[in-house]
Structure formats: C-alpha cells, structure tokens
Amino acid sequence: MKILLVEDNRTLADVSSRLLREVYEHDVQATSTGREALKRLEEFTPDLVLLDVHLPDISGCEVARRIREQQRFNDTVLVALTGWGSLLAEEEEGADSFDAQFRKPMDFDLLPTLHRKA
C-alpha cells in the first residue's frame, strides 16, 4: 500500500514510517506540515493518508478538505490522527473529509480494515 504520513512529531513520524516500511512492507512517504503534504501530493497518489489533525501550519482538517476537492483522490482513504485525547466531533469543520479517525499512536494492524466511505 502507498501511504502518506503527515506528522509533526519527528520521533513518532520516524518510528511509524520505519514500522510501516519494515514490518508491514508499505511504500511510505512522510511529511511534517500540511503545506509539505499538499506539495507531496502533486506527484504522489497514496492509497492511504494518515493525517495528524494538529499541524503547525494548516490544520489536518483543512488539508483533508483540500485533498477531497481533487477527483484523483476519490479512492484515497483519509485517516485523522489525534494525540489530544478526544476525536473529532462529526460537526467539526472538515471532519466529514475523513474516512476514519484514531488516537495516536495508531494500531497499524487496523490498516487492512480501512476503506473509503461511500
């Protein structure tokens, strides 16, 4: 699976990327800001985007909204990641752009269960 990991915590990003590559054998690219993620998506079409909701520049919800505006990402699964304890409420702006959401650190064994919502 091709995965874009967007995580501003460098340690968590490094460990997660390594685990996804070496243990789960996925093609992983990682970025630490929303702007970097959007730039990377100009050339990379992932099957899955693991997206931290609280980024230093653009919120993860805004990044997800921009991704959903592009038809070429219709089949891409977007997962919100939060370390703040509470998950996004359905009525929060941009929350509907995500297919799933998890608290960090995410259990990567759940990846095969993720699907694009209709």
CORKA-V767506 format. One record per residue. N is the residue number from 1. PSI is psi in whole degrees, -180 to 180 (* if undefined). OMEGA is omega as a letter, one per 30 degrees, with the letter a starting at -180 (* if undefined). D_FIRST is the distance of its C-alpha to the first C-alpha in whole Angstrom. Layout:
N & PSI & OMEGA & D_FIRST
N & PSI & OMEGA & D_FIRST
This chain:
1 & 142 & l & 0
2 & 125 & a & 4
3 & 136 & l & 6
4 & 120 & l & 10
5 & 123 & l & 12
6 & 105 & a & 16
7 & 124 & a & 18
8 & -14 & l & 22
9 & 105 & a & 23
10 & -41 & a & 22
11 & -48 & l & 22
12 & -41 & l & 20
13 & -45 & a & 17
14 & -47 & a & 18
15 & -45 & a & 18
16 & -45 & l & 15
17 & -47 & a & 13
18 & -44 & l & 14
19 & -46 & a & 13
20 & -35 & l & 10
21 & -53 & a & 10
22 & -37 & a & 13
23 & -45 & a & 13
24 & -9 & l & 9
25 & 43 & l & 8
26 & 156 & l & 5
27 & 109 & a & 6
28 & 133 & l & 8
29 & 141 & a & 11
30 & 144 & l & 14
31 & 165 & a & 17
32 & -2 & l & 20
33 & 162 & l & 22
34 & -42 & l & 21
35 & -43 & l & 23
36 & -40 & l & 20
37 & -48 & a & 17
38 & -38 & l & 19
39 & -45 & a & 20
40 & -35 & a & 17
41 & -9 & l & 15
42 & -27 & a & 18
43 & -9 & a & 16
44 & 126 & l & 12
45 & 96 & a & 11
46 & 159 & l & 8
47 & -28 & a & 6
48 & 137 & l & 8
49 & 120 & l & 11
50 & 112 & a & 12
51 & 112 & l & 16
52 & 133 & a & 19
53 & -34 & a & 22
54 & 92 & l & 25
55 & 160 & a & 24
56 & -18 & a & 27
57 & -62 & l & 27
58 & 139 & l & 26
59 & 150 & l & 25
60 & -32 & l & 21
61 & -40 & l & 23
62 & -41 & l & 24
63 & -45 & l & 21
64 & -42 & l & 19
65 & -44 & l & 22
66 & -37 & l & 22
67 & -45 & a & 18
68 & -21 & l & 19
69 & -17 & a & 22
70 & 119 & a & 20
71 & -31 & a & 20
72 & -12 & l & 17
73 & 17 & a & 15
74 & -33 & a & 16
75 & -1 & a & 13
76 & 131 & l & 11
77 & 128 & l & 11
78 & 126 & a & 13
79 & 124 & l & 14
80 & 134 & l & 18
81 & 132 & l & 18
82 & 143 & l & 22
83 & 7 & a & 24
84 & 7 & l & 27
85 & -44 & a & 28
86 & 144 & l & 28
87 & 167 & l & 25
88 & 137 & l & 26
89 & 147 & a & 28
90 & -30 & a & 28
91 & -6 & l & 30
92 & 139 & a & 29
93 & 125 & l & 28
94 & -15 & a & 25
95 & -32 & a & 24
96 & -7 & l & 23
97 & -17 & a & 20
98 & 147 & l & 18
99 & -25 & a & 17
100 & 165 & l & 17
101 & 145 & a & 19
102 & 154 & l & 19
103 & 147 & l & 21
104 & 147 & f & 20
105 & 142 & a & 19
106 & 145 & l & 17
107 & 104 & a & 16
108 & -14 & l & 12
109 & -16 & l & 13
110 & -10 & a & 13
111 & -43 & a & 10
112 & -16 & a & 10
113 & -8 & a & 13
114 & 133 & l & 12
115 & 155 & l & 13
116 & 127 & l & 14
117 & 152 & a & 18
118 & * & * & 20
